């Protein structure tokens, strides 16, 4: 089986939505090529059911293909519930097998036993679009763009304090600072990778390529291909607290770190952001951030803890000020400012099916 993952559960990302809206056939071409390569007879395209019209548009593209020249494999489009963890590969497989869209314990991994107990390849829709371009034009053509260790292009969502926020296609190996300049970004701190990403001062990462190897030097990763620019005058701890509360609400609720650990860390960050810390807050927060990684049923707690720990490091001066009961300099100078973070509000619980 082949699964095209178009869920894009990361709230700050828009790249997969942009790709599916503008070039659905490119994604489907890549999925069909992948199916041929692994000997699959079915492609499952998974998207968020809350995005009105997206599934219908992809089904229309599938029908166009059938009328023009039928593909050698079945292409089925599925609408899954909107949950942050529902885009995880084992969650997709669980839902396609008739279960809930929650991550499952491994092994076996989907490539060993997945949909219908068959070996299953799960790829992001951008990866499949790249595969289609390589199949059409060849690997040498693909390598004409990008760096030797990061060939081709990638899609990046720039959000927050930018004159021209949106989705950009950049060459592999493009420096973070060049991406920020192209979007007209204006801010001193960025969250790179999305809500499982890491906070950095712009000066720390501006000269680094937006690649796994490049950002590793700064302790980061491209993650979901998101660069969020914190507006000047906004409290980074308050922004991190909002993200952590959202992530705590979005856990699969299958283990202690999701049920108890993330809500406790979110509460600690809310106290810190409000500059109303209870006794021993920083020591308690440090202890919690140290024991949760690696203990969850999936990687959701690990991602949340990574983002939280990076916020404590990136906003160290504000942490000291808030822990002493004083508002940070930005908040004191300008008062509360909207940070522009796309943090969805909890809606009616539609369940996991």
N, C-alpha and C positions, 0 to 999 in steps of 0.2 A: 504494500500500500504506500501511497504518497499523500502527505498532508501538507497543504499550503496554509501557513499560519498568517492570517491577516487580522488577528484579533486586536493588536495594538492596544493593550490594556494600560500602557504607560500614559497617564493623563497629559503629560507635557509634550508628547510626541504626536506629529501629524504626518510623518513621512509615508507610512503605509497607506493611509487614507488617500493622500495625494497621488500615490502611484496607482492604486486600484481605480481611482476616479479617472485618471488621464491615460493609463496604458494597461487596461485589464488583460488584453490579448498577449502582451509581453509576458505577464505573470503566468498566464495559462500556457503559453508556448513553453516556458521553462518547466512548468509542472509536467507537461506531457513528455518533454525530453527526459526529465528525471525518472518518470515512470518507465520509459523505455530502457533507461540505463540500469535500473534495478529489477526489471522484470515484473513491474506492477501492472494490474489491469484496471485500477481505480484511483482517481485523484479526488481527495476530499478538500474542499476550500472552506476554511473556518473563519467567520467574521462575527463581529459584535452585533447582536440583534437590536441593540438600542440605537444604532445608526440608521436612521430612516432612509430607505432607498438603496443602501449599499448592496445588500444581497440581491435585490431585484435587478440592479444594474449589472452585476456579475452574471446572474442567470441569463440576462438578455445577451451578454457577450457569448455565453456558452451556446445559446440558441443560434446566434449568428454563425458560429463555427460549424454547427451541425448542418446548417443550410448550405454553407460554402463548400466544406470538405470535411466530413465527420472525422473526429480524432480517433485514433486507434484504442483509446481508453475511455472509460466512463468518467465524467466530471460531475461531481455532486457538490452543491453549495449548502452549507449549514450555518445556522444562526445560533450562537451560543450565548449564555447569560453574561452580562457585564460584571465581571469581577476581576480584580487586579491579578489574582493567581490563576484565572481561567485560561490564560494564554500559555501557561507552562505546558511542555510537551506531554507529560503524563496526564495532565488534566484534560487536554484535547482527546487523547486516546480513551480515557475513561468515559468521556461524554459520548464519543462516537461508538463506544461499545455498549451504550445504553445506561451508563451510570451517571454520576454527578461530575461536574466540571471542577473537581478538586484534584490537586496533585496527589500522586500515588507513590508508595514506597518502591524503591528500586534496589537491587535488580528484580526482574529483568527490565532492561531499558527498552523503549519502543522499537529500536532497530533489531532487538532480539525477539521480542514478542509484543505486538502492539494491537492495531485494529483487527478484530476478528482473529486474534491470536497469531497474526501473520507479521513477519518482519516489516516495520513501518519506518519510512523516511519522513521526518518532520523538518520542514525548512520555512524560514521567513519568506514572505512574498518578495522582498527586495533581493534575496539570494537567488530566487527562481528567475527573476527578471534578468539578473546578471548572467545566469546560465543560458537563458535564451539568446542574449547578445553574443556570448561566446560561441554558441552553436551556430549562429547566423554569420558572424564575421570572423571567427577564429580567435585563438588565444593571443596571437601576436598583435592583432588589432586592439584587443582589450587592454594589453599592456602598454599601448601607446600613451595612455593616460595613467597618472599616478606614479608612485615611487616603486623601486625594485621590490621592496618588502611590503608594499601596499598597492598592488596594481589595480587599475580601473578607477571607478568613481564610487562615491557613497552619498546617501541622502542624510542630511542633518536638519533637525528642527531647531531653530533659534527662537527663543521666547524670552519674555521679560523686557528689560530696558534696552530695546533696540529700535532704531528708527524704522527699519524694515524687517520686522519679525516674519518668520515663515519657514518654508522648507527650501533648502538649498542643495543642489547637486554639486559636490566638490570632488576634486581629484584626491585619490588616496595619498596620504602623507601631507595634506595641506595643514599648515600650522593653525593652532587655535586662534592666535592673534589675527591671522588673515581672515578667518571666518567671522570673527567679531567685527573687524573693520568693514567687511563687505556688507554686513547687516546694519551697520551704523550703531553698534552697541555702545552704551555709555554706562559703565558701572565698574566697581572695583573688585567685585567678587562674583564667581560663577559656580553654578552647580552643573557638573559635567556627567553625562550618562543617564540622567533621569532620576527618579525617586529612589532608586537603588544605587545612585551615583555618589560622587564626592564633591565637597565644597573646596574651592581653591581661590586664592587671590589671583587676579588676572595676571600679574607679573610673574607668578609662579608657573603658569602654564602657557602663556602667550607664545613662547618660542618653541613649544613642543608640538610635534605632529599629532593630529587627532586620530591616533591609531592605538592599538593595545600596547605595542612596544614603546611608543613615544610617551604615552600618559603613565605607563608603569613607573617611569622615573619620578613622577610626582605623586605616586600612590593612587592613580586613578585609572579609568577605563572608559572607552567610548560608550559602553553599555548600549542603551537604546538609541544612540545617535542624537542625543539632546544636549544643547548648551543653553541653560537658563541663566540670564544675567540679572542679578539682584539690583534693583534700582537704588541709587544713592538715597540715603535717608530712611531706608527700611531696615528693620532689625532682622539680622540673619537668624538669630535664635528663635524669633517668632515664626519665621518662614519654616525653619526646620521642625518646630513644634506642630505646625499645621500639617506638614507632610506626615509626621510620625503618627498623629491622631488618625489620619486617613488610612495609613498602612495598618495600624492596629485594628481598624474597623474592617479591613479587607482580607484579613487572614482567613485561612481555611478552617480554623478552629478545630484542628485535629491533634494538637499537642500542647504541652505546657507553655513553650515559648510564645505561641500565638495566643493562647487563651489568657495567660497571665503576664508573660514577660513584656510583650510589646505594649499593652495598655499601661503597664507600670512605667515603662520608659517614656511613653507619650505624656503621662501625668507629670513625671519629673521635669521634662522639657517645658511643659506649660508653666510649671512653677518658676523655672529658671527664666523663661521669656517674660513673665510678669514681674520679675524681680521681687518675688515673695517666696523665697525658698524656705522649706522646712529644715530643721536641724539635720545636718549630715547629708544634705542633698547631693553634693558632688561626689562624696565617697560612696554613697549608695548607687548613684548613677554609674560611676566607674566600675563598681562591682557587677552590676547588672549587664553592662556592655561587655564585660569580660567573660561571663559564664554562658551567655546565650548562643554565640556562634557555634555551629556544628551540632546543635542539640535538637533542631527542629525536624519535623517530618518532611519538610521541603526546605528550599533556600530562602523562603520569604523572610523569616526572622533575620537571617544573615545579611540580606540586602538592607533591611531597615537599620540594623545595628551599624553597618558600614557607613551609611549616610549620617547617622547620629554622631558617631565618633569623629567623622571628618568635620562636622559642624563645630564640635567642641574645640578642635584644633584650629580651624580657619577663623573662628570668632573668639579666640582665647582671651583677648582683652575684654570683650563684652561679657564673657563668662565670668571673669573675676568681678566685674562691676555689678552684674546682676546677682551673683552669689552673695555679694555684700549688701544687697537690698537697694541698689541704685540702678536706674535705667541707663542703658548704654548711651554713648555720646550722640549717635545718630537720632535716637528717639527723643533724647532731651533737647536737641537742637531744633528739630523740625516737627516733633510730635508723630503719632502713628501715621504711616503712609501705606497705601495699598501696594502690595508687592507683586500683583499680577500673576501669582501662582495659580495654575488651573487645577485646583483641588476640588473634585466633585463633592457635592453635598450628598449625604446618605439619602437614598430614595426608598420607595417601597421595596421590601425584600421580595425579589422575584424568585428566590430559591437558586439552586445549583443545577437545575435541569432546563 
